[in-house]
């Protein structure tokens, strides 16, 4: 197994676990991640997922180039389909997802992070889509996702120049949401995701669905998606609990029902 998994309350943690290879994404790791994401998609008790690394040197340096050298052109295309489908599973999870980037996130490693809803990084982390330096281009959604996340000129600079950016620069362009010290990084990530355990899980899933559906359509259609999502919550226990807790001036206890 190339991953480690554990849960803390309603938050799941998946750690990439090939530290000797800087978490290079070989086919085995992608198949392991694919299976894990499919399993997580069916776990109704979860409120969030964090994807991190057992290494403090690299989140992931991208494709395993040693493996790539042994592949035929047809096998490379199969690999691209596998990583593309895997990242689509991640992007389509109903719960919020956070990439915890401690160290390098390059190539496919950054593409993995881009498929998450949120990204946090440690000081000293370096992020980049450097494929043009290898005679190729990002092949797992990098050109599409990065240019939707940061200003197009920033995405062009990073991709067309194969330029790496620091965590601080990534924060300034909203490529990452927060930057924490390397010392105590894991604990800082836990603190960052703690609010997901304090809010109503069904409401969070509905809000994420509404935002994703509405992001690429006109405002009128986006508002219809929001109304549909809101209506799914009207009969829930969590909605009644939220109103009652507000009236009684106490913290709510949400149960995801």
C-alpha positions in Angstrom: 0.0 0.0 0.0 1.4 3.4 -1.0 -1.0 5.4 1.2 -1.8 5.7 4.9 -5.3 6.4 6.1 -6.8 7.4 9.4 -9.7 9.4 10.8 -9.8 12.0 13.5 -13.4 12.6 14.4 -15.2 13.4 11.2 -12.1 14.3 9.2 -10.3 11.7 7.1 -6.6 11.9 6.4 -4.9 10.2 3.4 -1.1 10.5 3.4 0.9 9.7 0.3 3.5 7.3 1.5 6.5 6.8 -0.9 8.9 9.1 1.0 12.0 7.5 -0.6 10.6 8.5 -4.0 9.3 11.9 -2.9 5.8 10.5 -3.4 6.2 10.2 -7.2 2.9 9.1 -8.5 3.4 5.7 -10.0 0.6 3.5 -11.3 0.4 1.6 -8.0 -0.1 4.8 -6.0 -2.8 6.0 -8.4 -4.7 2.7 -8.2 -4.4 2.8 -4.4 -5.7 6.4 -4.3 -8.5 5.6 -6.8 -9.8 2.8 -4.5 -9.5 4.9 -1.4 -11.4 7.8 -2.9 -14.2 5.5 -4.1 -14.4 4.1 -0.5 -14.4 7.6 1.0 -17.2 8.8 -1.3 -19.5 6.3 0.4 -18.7 7.3 4.0 -21.6 9.5 5.1 -20.1 10.3 8.6 -17.2 12.3 7.2 -17.1 16.1 7.0 -13.8 16.7 5.2 -10.8 15.0 3.7 -7.1 16.0 4.0 -4.5 14.7 1.5 -1.0 15.1 2.9 2.3 13.4 2.8 4.4 11.2 5.2 7.5 13.2 3.9 8.4 16.6 5.1 10.5 17.1 1.9 7.8 16.6 -0.8 4.0 16.5 -1.0 4.6 14.9 -4.4 7.1 15.6 -7.2 4.6 14.3 -9.8 4.9 11.4 -12.2 7.4 8.6 -11.4 9.9 9.4 -14.3 11.8 6.1 -13.7 8.6 4.2 -14.4 7.7 6.5 -17.2 11.0 5.6 -19.0 9.8 2.0 -19.3 6.4 2.9 -20.8 5.4 2.8 -24.4 3.4 5.7 -25.9 0.2 3.7 -25.4 1.1 3.0 -21.8 1.7 6.7 -21.2 -1.8 7.5 -22.6 -3.2 4.8 -20.3 -1.4 6.5 -17.3 -2.8 9.9 -18.2 -6.3 8.4 -18.3 -5.8 6.8 -14.9 -4.5 9.9 -13.2 -7.2 12.0 -14.9 -10.0 9.7 -13.7 -8.4 9.6 -10.2 -8.3 13.3 -9.8 -11.9 13.6 -11.1 -12.9 11.3 -8.3 -11.2 13.6 -5.9 -12.7 16.7 -7.4 -16.2 15.1 -7.3 -16.2 14.1 -3.6 -19.2 15.6 -1.9 -17.1 16.7 1.1 -14.6 19.5 1.3 -11.1 18.4 0.4 -7.8 20.0 1.5 -4.3 19.5 0.2 -1.7 19.8 2.9 1.5 20.7 0.9 4.7 20.3 3.0 7.6 20.6 0.6 7.6 20.2 -3.1 4.4 20.0 -5.1 5.5 19.7 -8.7 3.9 18.5 -11.9 1.3 15.8 -11.2 1.7 16.5 -7.5 0.5 20.1 -7.9 -2.3 18.8 -10.2 -3.4 16.5 -7.4 -3.5 19.5 -5.1 -5.4 21.6 -7.7 -8.2 18.9 -7.7 -8.8 19.7 -4.0 -11.2 22.4 -2.8 -8.5 24.1 -0.7 -4.8 24.1 -0.4 -2.5 25.0 2.5 1.3 24.9 2.4 4.3 25.2 4.7 6.9 27.9 4.5 9.6 26.7 2.2 7.2 24.7 0.0 7.7 25.1 -3.8 4.9 24.6 -6.3 5.1 24.3 -10.0 3.9 22.8 -13.2 7.3 22.3 -14.8 6.4 19.8 -17.5 7.6 22.0 -20.4 11.1 21.6 -19.1 10.7 17.9 -19.9 9.3 18.4 -23.4 5.7 17.8 -22.4 2.8 19.7 -20.9 0.7 19.1 -17.8 -1.5 16.1 -18.6 -3.7 15.7 -15.5 -5.7 18.9 -15.6 -3.0 21.4 -14.8 -3.6 23.8 -17.8 -7.4 23.8 -17.1 -7.5 23.9 -13.3 -4.7 26.3 -12.6 -6.0 28.9 -15.1 -9.4 28.7 -13.4 -7.9 29.2 -10.0 -5.4 32.1 -10.4 -5.2 35.0 -12.9 -4.6 33.7 -16.4 -1.3 35.6 -16.7 -0.1 33.9 -13.5 -1.0 30.5 -14.9 0.7 31.2 -18.2 3.8 32.4 -16.5 4.0 29.2 -14.3 3.2 26.8 -17.1 4.8 28.3 -20.1 8.1 29.1 -18.3 8.0 26.0 -16.1 8.3 28.3 -13.2 8.2 27.3 -9.6 6.7 29.6 -7.0 7.2 29.8 -3.2 4.4 29.2 -0.7 4.3 32.9 0.0 3.9 33.8 -3.7 1.3 31.1 -4.1 -0.6 32.7 -1.2 -0.5 36.1 -2.9 -2.2 34.7 -6.0 -4.7 32.5 -4.0 -3.1 29.3 -5.3 -3.0 28.3 -1.7 -5.4 29.5 1.1 -2.9 29.6 4.0 0.7 29.1 4.8 2.0 27.7 8.1 5.4 27.1 9.6 7.1 23.8 8.9 7.5 23.2 12.6 4.1 22.0 13.8 2.6 21.9 10.3 0.4 18.9 10.9 -1.1 20.4 14.0 -1.7 23.7 12.1 -3.5 21.7 9.4 -5.7 20.1 12.0 -6.6 23.5 13.4 -7.3 24.8 9.9 -9.8 22.0 9.2 -11.4 22.0 12.6 -14.3 24.3 11.6 -15.5 21.5 9.2 -16.4 19.5 12.3 -18.4 22.4 13.8 -20.8 23.1 10.9 -23.7 21.0 9.6 -22.3 18.3 7.3 -25.4 18.1 5.1 -25.4 21.8 4.6 -21.7 21.8 3.7 -22.3 19.1 1.1 -25.2 21.0 -0.3 -23.3 24.3 -0.5 -20.4 22.6 -2.2 -22.7 21.0 -4.8 -24.4 24.3 -5.4 -21.1 26.2 -5.9 -19.6 23.5 -8.2 -22.8 23.3 -10.3 -23.1 27.0 -10.6 -19.5 27.9 -11.3 -19.6 27.4 -15.1 -23.2 28.6 -15.8 -24.9 31.9 -16.0 -26.2 33.6 -12.8 -29.8 32.7 -13.3 -29.0 29.0 -13.6 -26.6 29.1 -10.7 -29.4 30.6 -8.5 -31.6 27.7 -9.5 -29.0 25.2 -8.4 -28.7 27.1 -5.1 -32.5 26.9 -4.6 -32.5 23.1 -5.3 -29.7 22.6 -2.8 -31.4 24.7 -0.1 -34.6 22.7 -0.5 -32.8 19.4 0.2 -32.1 20.7 3.7 -35.6 21.8 4.7 -36.7 18.5 6.3 -33.4 17.6 8.0 -32.9 17.2 11.7 -29.8 19.4 11.4 -31.8 22.4 10.2 -34.2 22.0 13.1 -31.3 21.6 15.5 -29.6 24.7 14.2 -32.7 26.9 14.7 -33.3 25.4 18.2 -29.7 25.9 19.3 -29.8 29.5 18.1 -33.0 30.1 20.1 -31.6 28.4 23.2 -28.2 30.3 22.8 -26.1 27.1 22.8 -23.8 25.4 20.3 -25.7 23.1 17.9 -25.1 19.4 17.8 -25.3 18.3 14.2 -25.7 14.6 13.3 -25.8 14.7 9.5 -29.5 13.8 9.4 
